[in-house]
Amino acid sequence: MNLFEDKDEEIVHLIANDGIVDYYGPVFTGEEADRHLQLLLSEIHWKNDEAVIFGRHIITKRKVAWYGDRDYEYTYSKVTRHALPWTGQLLQLKKITETISGATYNSCLLNLYHDGSEGMAWHSDAEKDLMKNAAIASLSFGAVRRFSFRHKIAKEVISLPLEHGSLLVMKGATQSNWLHRLPPSRLITGPRVNLTFRTIVH
């Protein structure tokens, strides 16, 4: 793994206005990324995600896990979750992510997509529990999936493939001005694990 050499030359600045999105590409070797994926699949306390939509309680195929420095509460889709204590692997990944991104994080929401039939609709991460305009760092392991941004007013859409072992960082006014999603794809048959490191307001 190479965290520093020619780092600035490797960063793709994805959007040009109303926010900051930096894509660092793969920050782990293929072997390291494979090892992390297998550990995440086997050792994380996964649970099916839940949402309340138009008064109906929905349980998704996609699974999630929520970890943090403390027993933080995090509410989205009208369901409140309580953070679990960090695992050794998650602390290691958090430290690496903080070193590369230059930001600090106190929590992590993990998503497990079993295959391409599972995705995420347009949304922004702007819940009241999150520190406004703070960096959100996204590590991806497993199947390469297309990730898209859409400007809330101009409707401009920007997409890119998130590679195995890659890092993407959203910060500044991105969540206020842009939506993002993970569209489904029938061509994807393998799993993807996504870690989004965040800062919860104390």
C-alpha positions in Angstrom: 0.0 0.0 0.0 1.3 3.5 -0.9 -0.4 6.3 1.0 1.8 9.2 0.1 3.9 8.9 -3.1 2.4 11.0 -5.9 -0.9 11.1 -4.0 -2.0 14.5 -5.4 -1.5 13.3 -8.9 -3.8 10.4 -8.4 -6.8 12.3 -7.0 -9.7 12.9 -9.3 -11.7 16.0 -8.4 -15.1 14.8 -9.5 -17.3 17.9 -9.3 -16.4 21.4 -10.1 -19.0 23.4 -8.2 -21.2 23.5 -5.0 -19.2 20.9 -3.2 -16.0 18.8 -3.1 -15.7 15.1 -4.2 -12.2 13.6 -4.4 -11.7 10.1 -5.8 -8.3 8.5 -4.8 -8.8 5.3 -6.7 -7.5 2.0 -5.1 -5.5 2.7 -1.9 -4.8 -0.9 -1.1 -3.1 -3.7 -3.1 -5.4 -6.3 -4.6 -4.3 -8.8 -2.0 -4.9 -6.4 0.9 -8.4 -5.5 -0.5 -9.3 -9.2 -0.8 -8.3 -9.8 2.8 -10.3 -6.8 4.1 -13.3 -7.9 2.2 -13.3 -11.4 3.6 -12.8 -10.1 7.2 -15.7 -7.6 6.7 -18.0 -10.3 5.4 -17.3 -12.7 8.2 -16.7 -10.5 11.3 -19.0 -7.5 11.0 -22.4 -7.7 12.9 -24.6 -7.3 9.8 -28.3 -6.7 10.0 -30.9 -6.1 7.3 -31.5 -2.4 6.9 -34.9 -0.9 7.9 -36.8 2.1 6.8 -40.2 3.7 7.4 -41.7 4.8 4.1 -45.2 6.4 4.0 -45.9 4.8 7.4 -44.8 1.3 6.3 -42.0 -0.5 8.0 -39.7 -1.9 5.3 -36.8 -4.4 5.7 -34.3 -4.4 2.9 -32.2 -7.2 1.4 -29.2 -4.9 1.8 -27.5 -5.3 5.2 -25.9 -2.6 7.3 -23.8 -2.1 10.5 -23.1 1.0 12.6 -19.9 1.4 14.6 -18.4 4.3 16.5 -16.3 5.8 19.3 -19.4 5.8 21.6 -22.9 4.4 21.6 -23.9 7.1 19.1 -27.5 7.3 17.9 -28.0 7.8 14.2 -31.4 8.2 12.7 -32.1 8.0 8.9 -35.2 6.7 7.1 -37.0 7.3 10.4 -35.2 4.4 12.1 -32.7 5.0 15.0 -29.5 2.9 15.2 -27.0 2.6 18.1 -23.3 2.3 17.3 -21.4 -0.8 18.2 -17.7 -0.7 19.5 -15.0 -0.6 16.9 -13.4 -3.8 15.8 -9.7 -3.9 15.4 -10.0 -4.0 11.6 -12.3 -1.0 11.5 -10.0 1.0 13.6 -7.1 0.2 11.3 -9.2 1.2 8.2 -10.3 4.4 10.0 -6.7 5.4 10.7 -5.7 4.7 7.1 -8.6 6.7 5.8 -7.9 9.6 8.1 -4.2 9.7 7.0 -5.2 9.8 3.3 -8.1 12.2 3.6 -6.7 14.6 6.2 -9.9 14.4 8.2 -11.0 12.6 11.4 -14.1 10.5 12.0 -15.9 9.1 15.0 -18.3 6.6 13.4 -18.8 4.4 10.4 -21.9 3.1 8.6 -21.2 -0.1 6.6 -23.4 -1.4 3.8 -23.4 -4.9 2.3 -24.8 -5.3 -1.2 -25.0 -9.0 -2.0 -25.1 -8.5 -5.7 -26.1 -6.0 -8.4 -29.9 -6.3 -7.6 -29.3 -4.3 -4.5 -28.6 -0.6 -4.7 -29.4 2.8 -3.1 -31.8 5.4 -4.4 -31.0 9.1 -4.8 -30.3 10.7 -1.4 -27.9 13.0 0.5 -26.3 12.4 3.8 -27.6 15.4 5.6 -29.2 14.0 8.7 -29.2 16.2 11.8 -27.0 13.7 13.7 -24.1 14.4 11.2 -21.7 17.4 11.5 -22.7 19.8 8.7 -20.2 20.0 5.8 -17.8 17.5 7.5 -16.0 15.0 5.3 -17.6 11.6 4.6 -15.1 9.1 3.4 -16.2 6.0 1.5 -14.1 2.8 1.2 -15.3 0.2 -1.3 -14.4 -3.5 -1.3 -15.6 -6.2 -3.7 -17.6 -5.8 -6.9 -16.9 -2.7 -8.9 -20.1 -0.6 -8.9 -21.1 2.6 -10.7 -21.7 5.5 -8.3 -23.6 8.6 -9.4 -24.0 12.2 -8.3 -26.9 14.6 -9.4 -27.0 18.3 -8.7 -30.2 19.2 -6.8 -31.0 22.3 -9.0 -29.0 21.9 -12.3 -29.8 18.2 -12.5 -26.3 17.5 -13.8 -25.3 13.9 -13.4 -21.7 12.6 -12.9 -20.9 8.9 -12.5 -17.8 6.8 -12.0 -17.0 3.2 -11.2 -15.8 2.6 -7.6 -13.0 0.1 -7.7 -12.1 -2.7 -5.3 -10.1 -1.1 -2.4 -10.8 2.4 -3.5 -11.5 5.6 -1.5 -13.9 8.5 -2.3 -14.3 11.5 0.0 -17.2 14.0 -0.1 -16.9 17.2 1.8 -17.9 20.9 2.0 -21.3 21.7 0.6 -21.7 18.5 -1.3 -24.5 17.1 0.8 -26.4 20.4 0.6 -26.2 20.6 -3.2 -25.8 17.1 -4.6 -27.7 13.8 -4.3 -25.9 10.5 -4.8 -27.0 6.9 -5.5 -25.7 3.4 -6.2 -27.9 2.1 -9.2 -28.7 -1.6 -9.5 -27.1 -3.7 -12.2 -28.1 -7.1 -13.5 -24.5 -7.7 -14.6 -23.0 -7.7 -11.0 -23.1 -11.1 -9.4 -20.6 -10.6 -6.5 -20.9 -8.7 -3.2 -19.7 -5.2 -2.4 -19.0 -3.8 1.1 -19.0 0.0 1.5 -17.7 1.7 4.6 -18.7 5.4 5.1 -16.7 7.1 7.8 -18.6 10.0 9.3 -18.6 12.5 12.2 -21.6 12.4 14.5 -22.4 15.6 16.5 -21.8 14.9 20.2 
